[in-house]
């Protein structure tokens, strides 16, 4: 059913570009057909949502609901079906320019819908695999504990058997241990079967099951010594299987972080590219006119630059939320500062309106350099995560998932860069100690100090926890 939804949107994307046809009326009819397809898709999504919710797939049902909502209120368009019908009317009225412009925007929004479904499908599959690994790790941990206990009980009986001290109660206990060992072997066999059905095959877990079966047979023959050896091997194989699961969990967590870093990197590159256009404009205007009044055409460009910087600050705010959710400390603080500076630059350009100030040009340069530095940090973290995924270390996978998007040392380096840049900006702004920018820089200095102290406390707390665990 989900595949049907994907195909429907893909067909809509392909059928949207119908301007190659020459017959105007046919174009209008075909565009109306696209609108009808989208209406049917909307109905299909309603059915899919109800079906998935009934099946207990809450995440997918929520995604389908969000797709429906987007179809009814797409960015800059509103109701997509109504918008498509409007294009059909424009074609019927031979308003080709308007139709072409509207259709280009529609195709873009349809692509957004397709991306929403595809990304959601990938997220749901990743979450499913994560739960499978968690359940596998939990079951293996249980079997390891039980096998360890059986081994210890058999070792005690073996010592008595070697000394010839077995009494009837001990023989009865060995029979009970044999039954428990056989039960564990059967559970391990069933566990391996279920795992294979989910696409997971583990030779170590299968070897463990065979050794458990052998141990049960030895216990039935009252051979505690040989049973102990088989149990020991079974335990080692189960532990190996557990290590494999932990490594896979670490690799998956590292891969998820790499993808998150890549998404952040792409967003920053777009922000940087957009800002550099405005930066070059400011430099060109300042180079030609200095701080003199600009001609009318240049003032229009300056107003557009102010609007662009305001939009960049909004995008930075969205990026800040994404990074904060991914887990970080000084990283979001760094971006928050950049967001505020973009907003400050927009306000200063709007306030001057008729000329470009040197401090605006310098602020523009600082922002470009800051985003570039951030890209360097992300590149370093992506390489670290890549190496981590290729060479997973033994450890607690839960700890790996809970670690922030970037390492503590990297975040501390970001704070250092911020402090150096901030010191320079404060020094340059001292000529106007009552200005808004100077006061904002002083406030940021105080926030930077608090941020640093918070990170040090977090590091100290983590060290105390580690020492406590070692003890």
Secondary structure as GFF3:
##gff-version 3
##sequence-region A 1 471
A	DSSP	alpha_helix	2	15	.	.	.	ID=ss1
A	DSSP	alpha_helix	24	54	.	.	.	ID=ss2
A	DSSP	alpha_helix	58	72	.	.	.	ID=ss3
A	DSSP	alpha_helix	80	92	.	.	.	ID=ss4
A	DSSP	alpha_helix	96	162	.	.	.	ID=ss5
A	DSSP	alpha_helix	168	197	.	.	.	ID=ss6
A	DSSP	alpha_helix	203	220	.	.	.	ID=ss7
A	DSSP	alpha_helix	224	289	.	.	.	ID=ss8
A	DSSP	alpha_helix	296	326	.	.	.	ID=ss9
A	DSSP	alpha_helix	330	352	.	.	.	ID=ss10
A	DSSP	alpha_helix	358	390	.	.	.	ID=ss11
A	DSSP	alpha_helix	397	402	.	.	.	ID=ss12
A	DSSP	alpha_helix	408	428	.	.	.	ID=ss13
A	DSSP	three_ten_helix	430	432	.	.	.	ID=ss14
A	DSSP	alpha_helix	436	470	.	.	.	ID=ss15
###
